Structures are given as structure tokens and as C-alpha cells.
């Protein structure tokens, strides 16, 4: 199939997947991790008489789904396509403690055996040590897993179990947020719900010195009021099932079963369950999916296939998703976009950059679009870290994933800034120019010796260290391609090294996987070709002696998705 013919098929398929509302919403994979946490939260509330008897059916359906979707090795990964990992397997092992059938006990025994093979033992101290080894000093993931394991009884007697869990300083939630950065506290507003709920559960269930216990008892009710203010109207923190589940079960364990946060969190979980008894990680990615779709269609002639009214409808919908007030949960300044149109979403760099690029395609001449773009550009500029890189949610010093500069996010911000550089006032244009130079310097310093870039959030389970340098390098090339066209110093040399690495990583079948010799996938092949094309196809041809990657992608994609023909 010729590339143009295949591109036309894909454009039509993409347009057909819009909802009746005119934009795209997307459908996330069912997740063993999310299902295990939701099951545990509902079961803990059930056992504490904090939920109606009807929740029993949800708990049992979720457990059946987990047992049905176990991997052949007895463990679980994050999704049904994921290889087993110790984090998800430990969470499922905890959730299965609330089942009562023989087949559930058999699955739990398999999970325990998997953990024993992975960690050397399923004993509580060894499991805690294995999780600490996996996540290091970052407690964002290890403390929730240990907390859920303790609640489910998987860490032994309660008096011993809670000693294995680090005490989170939940009283810090009472401090003004501006002090977090000034004092370099390892706390960001996105982590406050977990900090409060799990810290309070550990305080009330675990040991503590009398003086410290008295001080934290004093802070307890006050931090609960902070948590109530942080909870979105829909009940779901970040619209995320795992975070909402962890908060809910921790509050019940802390003796707060009647708290409004528990009530609304459980309601969110009930609304989020799927017909097969499973849960996804998040509710939807409507804003993200819509901006990606617009930007993909704009790369060819896809937008011309939509009526003017349809394009305006998407434009107006996107304008309506911009946060024009300070975010009540995170305190983020006005101007950013979240990944979803639901109330639990919070502004982040990737979605803001993608929305800015999409709006540039949908109408730079519209005054409302220009006003929104200027505000969004400033939001991204204010997010830039001192090292020149762009973090996910908030400026920081790189101690947590939330505030750590990311190669792919920095490259995405470059695309957004340069899409609007010539359409903003002179003062803002000067800020963009300085930020672009600073961002390119960051990318120069973070490029690996072999020329590749590693992304922060996107990995590949089949690649070494579960990294995804193909995705990272492709995304960085897409951002640097716009800088080389505008003569930004040093960008060309970085681009050439990255392009050489990416071409060398191409598999013999013409596609790309997460790294060299990793099985090719449609998504990673598309990201690679997009990056190489953005970098300048003539230059790529000079480097490789061949430019037939697009044909390879077309043939493989047509074979992979025959239903879109």
C-alpha cells in the first residue's frame, strides 16, 4: 500500500473516532494496578461498615477480573499486556486477601511465589527492602504499596507491619505552599492527598514518641480539612483510580470512615468501574487525545476534511479547557491545560504544549485564541527549571518525578513556544528567545554519549532498564527540528547526533521498538519517523543513504490494523 493511500485511510479512521460532542476522548487500558487498589479501598470500607452492601459485588467482580488476568508466571503487570512487576504483583496480592474462594487463594499463592522469586522472600522485611531498592529515595510509590499491604495484612501483625512504613510528615500540609520551594521540602502539592492520608494512617496505627504523637494529634483534624478542600468535585484525585483508592483506604485505616473524602472517593470508584469488573488508571484523556489528533491531522491535509464549523467547535472546546484561574488543588497559575476535561485534572507541561500547538493549527488569527496562547506560553515559561528543562507539573530541584526536568517535555515546550513566537508581543517574544536558548542548552547537556535521549515517563518493558530512548529521541528531534530552522545555536549538532542514533536503532523490518533490537511497534515507529522528518528529511537521507522508512511504516500499519481499511 502506498504511503499516501495509507495516510488517507488513517485520517478517515481518526476522524470517525470523534465522539458526538465533536472531540476525541480515548479509552485507557484496564489495569491490574488500578483494579487492585479500587478493590482494596471498597473492601476496607465494606469491612468498616462505611459503604453499602452493594459494594460487595464490585469487590468480588474486581477480584474475579484479577484472577482471570494473571500472567503465566503468576504475577501481574500494570496492564493486561504488561510483564509482571513487583509493585503491581504486591498490590494484587494485597487485594486478593479480601477474596474468599479457593481459586482466589490459589492465585494469591501464585502471587506470593512470584514475589519470593523476585525479592528472595515474601517476608515483610524483605518485601519492604525490595520496594525500597526499586524506588530508592522516592517514596511516591513505595509508601502507598507498603500502606496497602499493611492494611490487607500482608506485612504481618499490625504492630510490626506499620513499623515498616516510613512516617510521612503530613503536618507539612499546614504550611503555606510557597514555603515548599523556598525550604526545598520534598513535598509538592500533587502529593499532598497521599501525604495527608497515608501519613495520618501511619501515625494513628504505628509507633511514635509521646511528644511527636501529641503534636501530630493536634495537626490531625486540621490536615483533614485541607484534604477536604483539595478533593475535586467529582471525588477523584487527579481523576486517578489508584491515588483516590490509596487516599480512601488510608483514611478508613486511620479511623476516618465517615469523612466526606471517603464518601466521595468511594462514589468516584463506583462510577469508574467497567462492565467487566476492572478499572483503568485514569478516567479519560480527552484533552490530550484531542490535541494529539488535531496535530496529527494538521501534519497532512486532515484538517481540510473537517468543516469550518467542526474545526471551530474543537477550537472553542479546547479554549474552554484552559485553566483561567489558580488551580484549587495544586495552586498552579492560570494558563495551563490538563489531560482531561473532568474536574480532577490539573495543568501540566505536556498537555499545555500540545494544546498550544493544536490552537496554532486551528486559528492563530482569532483574538481569543491569541489571548489564550499568550497566557499558555507564559505558563510554560514560568514552569522552566533553572537547568533550562521543563518539568511535568511544577518547578523544582529534580528530587521528585513531578518537578524533574524532562527531555521530551522540554522538546514539546520548544515546539509550542516557536509555534507562537512570531504572534506575541515583543516582550513575550524576548522571553521565548531566552527560554529556547536555555532549553536547547539543557538538551545538549542531557543527551547521552551515543546521541540518544531518554524520556521521563514513557518506558518500554522490553528495552534495557525499561527505558525508551527511541520515544525520547524521536520527541526531542520533533522539537529541535523547529529550532534548527530558526538558527538556534548548538541545536543543529545535537539534532545530527540524535538522528544518527535513531537511524542506527531502526530494526531490519523497517520499524522501531523502544530501543535497538527491541520488537517494532506502530507507535514507536511513528514517533521515530515523525522526529526524523521534523529534523529535515534531506539531512536524514544524507546521514543514512535511505529514506524509505515511511513506506515501511505504511505497510506494517496496514497489516497491524486491517480493520481501518
Secondary structure, DSSP 8 states (H G I E B T S, - for coil): --HHHHHHHHHHHHHHT--TTSS------EEHHHHHHHHHHHHHHHHTT-S-TTHHHHHHHHHHHHHHT--TTS---SBTTS---HHHHHHHHHHGGG--SHHHHHHHHHHHHHHHHHHS--SHHHHHHHHHHHHTT-HHHHHHHHHHHHHTTTTSSHHHHGGGS----GGGGGS-THHHHHTT-S--GGGHHHHHHHHHHHHHHS---HHHHHHHHHHHHHHHHHHHHHS-TTS-GGGBHHHHHHHHHHHHHTT-TT-HHHHHHHHHHHHH--TTS-EESBS--HHHHHHHHHHHHHTTTGGGGS-HHHHHHHHHHHHHHS--S--TTT---TT-B-S-SSTT---BHHHHHHHHHHHHHHHTT-HHHHHHHHHHHHHHHHH--TTS-B-SSS---SSSTTTS-BHHHHHHHHHHHHHHGGGS-HHHHHHHHHHHHHHHHHHHHHS-TTS----SS---TTSGGG--HHHHHHHHHHHHHHHHTTT-TTHHHHHHHHHHHHHHT--TTS-B-SSTTS--BHHHHHHHHHHHHHHHHHHHHHHHS---HHHHHHHHHHHHTGGG-
